[in-house]
Amino acid sequence: MILFLSPAKKRALLETLHHVAEFLPLKEAVFQKFPIPTAAGDYFGFQIILEGGVKKEKRNKEKGFRFLATIELPKRFKGRIFLQNERRKTSLKPIAGLKLVHTSVKKFDEQFLLLADDEELAASVFQPYLCEKIISIPETHWQLDVHRKEAHFEVWQAFLNAKNIAELLRLIVETLNAALVRSS
C-alpha cells in the first residue's frame, strides 16, 4: 500500500536513507524517490532493499516513521527465526507454528520474543555475545523474520535517526551470518 507523502517528508526519508547507506556502507547503492523513498545495495554479500514511509495511526494521523527492509540471503536458510522486541505488537498468524526459544541471557528473554521452528538452531545463533549486542541497541520497535532466502526487517522510529538504523542493520546482518553458518 502506497501512502501519500508530502514532498518534505519524502526528502527527509530519502536523506535518511542516503545517510544509512553511508553509515553501513552499502556498495553499489541505488536510490529511488518515487513512489516510495528506497535505498538498495550490497552489504557483505547480502542484498538489502530499504524503504521508508510514515507510520499511520488510527484516523490517518501520522505517528513516526516506518522502515521496511528485505534482505536477500546469499544462500538458503534452513528453518525460520522470528525476533521482535516485546514492546511491539504483532499478529500471531505468521508465527503460529513456531516454538518459543529461551537463551542463556535472562535480560534478552525478558525484552525480546524469539521464536523458531528449530529451537536448538536458534539457541546456537543467539549466543550471549549476540544477545548483549542486541540488548544494547537503542531502537525498541523492530522485528526480524528470517525464512528461506529472505529476511524481512521492520523498524519504527518517532524521529528519523539514520545512525541507529544503520547500527541495527549491521547487527541484523551479523545475526543472519551466524544463522547461515549454523544452519549449514
N, C-alpha and C positions, 0 to 999 in steps of 0.2 A: 504494500500500500504506500503510495507516494503522498506525502503530506506537503501542503503549501508551505514554503519557507520564504520569509522576506529576504530581499537581496542582502541586507545587513547580516542576517543570521547565516545565509549561505557563505558570505565572505568570511565570517568568523569561524565557521566549521571548516571551510577549506584551508584557512590559515592554520587552524589547529592540526589538521591532517598533514600539512606541509611540515609542521614542527615535529609531529610524531615520526614522520619519515626521516627527518634529520636526526632525531634522538636515537632511533633504533640502530643503525641507519638501514633504510631499505635500499637495496640495489635495484637499478633499473626502474625507479619509481615513476608511476604514471598517475596523473591527477585528472579528475573529471568534476566539473562544476554542475552540469545539468544531466539528468533531472535531480539527482541526489549527490551532494558532495562525497566524492570517493577517492581513496588512495589505494594503489595496488603496487606490489613489488615483491622482491625476493629477500628473505631474511634467513641466511644459513641453510638454504635448500628448501625452506618452507615458503610456499606462495601465499601471500597474505593479501586479502581484499578487505579494506576497512571503509565502512560507510558511516556518515554522520547524519544525525537528524535531531529533531526536537521531541522530547518525551511529552506526550499529551496526557492530561488528566481528564477526569470526567468533565463533561460540558465543554470540551475542547480548549481548556485552559492549559497553557504551557507550564511545564514543571521540570525544567532542566534539559539536559542533553542526553541522547542515546547514541551509542556507537555499536555497530554490529560488525563482527569480523568473521570471515570464512577463511580458514587456514587449510590449505591443501597439503596433506602429509606426503613426504617423499616415498613412503611405502604404506601398504595396507596395515591398519591396526587390528589386531585380533582381540575383539571384545568391545566393550563400551564402558566409558567412565563419564560420570556426571558430577560436577563440583559446583557448589554455589555457597555464597555467604548466607548464613541463617537469617539475616535481616531482610533478605529479599524474598518476595512471594514467588511461587512457581506453580505451574499446572502439573498435576500428577499424571496426566495422560502419557507423555513421552517417557516417563521414568518408572512406570508402574511395575515392570518386570525386574527391576534392578534391586540388588541387595545393599543394605546399609553396611558401610565399611568403617571400622574403627582403626585408628592409627595408634602409635605409642605416644603421641603428643596430645595430652588431655585438652589443652587450650585450643588446639586446632579442631578437635572433635566437638568442642563446645561452640565454636564460631562458624564452622563450615559443615555443610551437608555433603558427604561423599558417598556416592552410590556407584555400584559396578556390577557387571554380570559375573566377573571373576574376582572374588574378594582377595585372594592371595596376590594376584597381579597388581591390583590397586594398592594393597598394603605395601608391596615391594617398591612401587613407584613413589609413594608418599612417605619417604623416609624422614626422620626428624629434621635433617638439614633443609629439605624442601618445604616441609610444613612450617618451620620457623620463618623461612623467607616469605612464604605466602601470608603468614600472620602479620609480618612487618609492613605489608603494602597498605598505604593509607586508604585506597579505594575500598568501599564496602559493598556497593551494589553491583555485583557482577556474577556471571555464571559461565561455565565451560561445559560443553557436551562433545565428547570425542567418540566418533563412531566410523568405522571403516576407513575411508581415505580422507575424511574431513574432520575438522574440529570447528565448532561454532562457539563463538565467544561474544558476550554482550556485556556492556558496562553502561551504567547511568551515572551522570555527573550533574550536580546542581550548578557548578560553574566549570567552564572549559579549562582543562589542565592537561596539556599535551605531554608533559614530562611524566605524569602519573600513568597515563595510558601507555606510553612507550615502555615504562618500567614494568607495568603489568603484562604487556605483550612479550617482553623479554622473558619474564618468568613463565608465561604460558608456553612459549617455545621450549624452554628448558624442561618443563613438565612433559611436554609432548615427546621430546627427545628421549627422556628417561622411560616413558611409556613404550615407545617404539623399540628401544633396546631390550627392555624386559619382556616384551611380547614376542620377540623373535625366537 
